[in-house]
Amino acid sequence: MAQPARAPSPWLFGPSTDVAVFAGSVAASGAVALWLSGTGQAELPTWAWAAFVLGVDVAHVWAMLYRVYADREELARRPELYAAAPLLAYALGFAAYQHSALTFWRLFAYSAAWHFVRQQVGWGALYNRRAGSPAWEARLDAAVLYGCTLGPLLWWHAHLPRPFDWFVPGDFLPGLPAWTGTAALSASGMLGAAWLGGQVLRWARGGGLFPGRWVLVLSTAVAWMGGIVLAPDDATFTLLNVGLHGVPYFALLYRYARHRAGEGGYAPWLSTALRLGVPGFLAVLLACAYGEEWLWDTFVWHEHAALFGKAGVELPPGLLALLVPALALPQATHYLLDAFTWRGKENPGLAARLGWEAPPAPVAPPAAAPSAAG
C-alpha cells in the first residue's frame, strides 16, 4: 500500500535549523569579520583560517563522499557520470595549467564563482519543491537570487583590483567600466523590488509569507553585498563567502547521509561514524579536508606552518602542472556533480532520503502457489 505524501512545508529542514544554517552562518561570519576588522586584521589569523576555510569551505566539498563516492549503489547507478567528472576536471585543469598557472586559476575561479551562484539558486529551487510552489514563484525566486549574486560579482569586475581575490591575484578579468557595476547593482535592486511585490501578491492571495524563502533571499543578499561590495579586506570577503556556502550544505548532506545509512548504503566504518551524530559526520570530512590542505600547503602554498609543519617542498613547474590540477579535483568534481545530484527527476528516492516524502512502502513478496501434493 502506498504511503501518503508528506505535507508541503515552507522550510527545508525546519524553522530553527533553516534560520541557524542560513541566517546564523551569515551572522556568525559577519561577527567574526567585524571583530577582525576592528582589531586591524585584514587577513585571517590561523585559527579563523582553520575554522572557516579548512573546517567549512574545504570540508563541505568532501561531503560529496556521502552523496556519491562512498555509496556503492549510487556509483553503480551512474558509473559513467561519476567516473567522467573527475577525469574531465583533471584533463581541463591540466590543459589550462600547460598554458599558464594564471590560466588555470582563472578557469578555476570562474568555475567556483558560477558554482557559488548556482548553489544559491539551487537552494531556492529546493525550497520551492519542498513547498509545492507554483512555477511563477519559483521563477521569481531564481531571478532574485541571480540578482543577489551576479550583481555583486559584476560590480566586483567593474572595480578591479579589490583588496581580495577569489583564489590568486589577477584571477578575474579586468576591463569592465565602472558604470556597468552600478547598472548591475541597480538591476539587482529592481529584481529585489519585483520579488517583494511577488511576496505581497502571495500574501494577498492567502498564501502566507513563506518564511524560509525570506531567510534564504535576505541571507544571500547580506552575504554577497557585504562580502564583495562592502568588504574592506580579504578576511571579510572570505568569511562571508564560505559561511553561507558551506554550512547549509553540511545540513543537507547530514540529513541525506543519516537516511542513507539507515538503508545500509554505506560501509560499516562510515555508518559507525554517522551513528555518532554530527560529530562523527564532521570528523570524516575534517580528516579529509586536513589531508587535502596538508598537501596544498606542503607542495604549493607554504603558508600555514603552524598547522601543517615547516617541511614544505618546492616543486619544479613541470611537477606543479601535474599536481595542482590533481589537488583541485575534490573541488572541481564537486562543482561538476552538484549540477546533477540534487535534481529530483534524475534522482529517485532523493526526497524521501531528505525526509521530505514518505519512503515507498515495501513490496510484499508474491504469495506462494498452492502445492499440488495431496
Sequence and secondary structure as in RCSB ss.txt:
>XXXX:A:sequence
MAQPARAPSPWLFGPSTDVAVFAGSVAASGAVALWLSGTGQAELPTWAWAAFVLGVDVAHVWAMLYRVYADREEL
ARRPELYAAAPLLAYALGFAAYQHSALTFWRLFAYSAAWHFVRQQVGWGALYNRRAGSPAWEARLDAAVLYGCTL
GPLLWWHAHLPRPFDWFVPGDFLPGLPAWTGTAALSASGMLGAAWLGGQVLRWARGGGLFPGRWVLVLSTAVAWM
GGIVLAPDDATFTLLNVGLHGVPYFALLYRYARHRAGEGGYAPWLSTALRLGVPGFLAVLLACAYGEEWLWDTFV
WHEHAALFGKAGVELPPGLLALLVPALALPQATHYLLDAFTWRGKENPGLAARLGWEAPPAPVAPPAAAPSAAG
>XXXX:A:secstr
         S SS HHHHIIIIIIHHHHHHHHHHHHHHTT  S  HHHIIIIIIIIIIHHHHTHIIIIIT HHHH
HHSHHHHHHHHHHHHHHHHHHHHH HHHHHHHHHHHHHHHHHHHHHHHHHHHHHHHT  HHHHHHHHHHHHHHHH
HHHHHHHTT S S  SSSTT S     HHHHHHHHHHHHHHHHHHHHHHHHHHHTT    HHHHHHHHHHHHHHI
IIIIS  SHHHHHHHHHHHHHHHHHHHHHHHHHHHHHTT S HHHHHHHHT HHHHHHHHHHHHHHHHHHHIIII
I   HHHH S      HHHHHHHHHHHTHHHHHHHHHTTTTT TTTSTTHHHHTTSS              S  
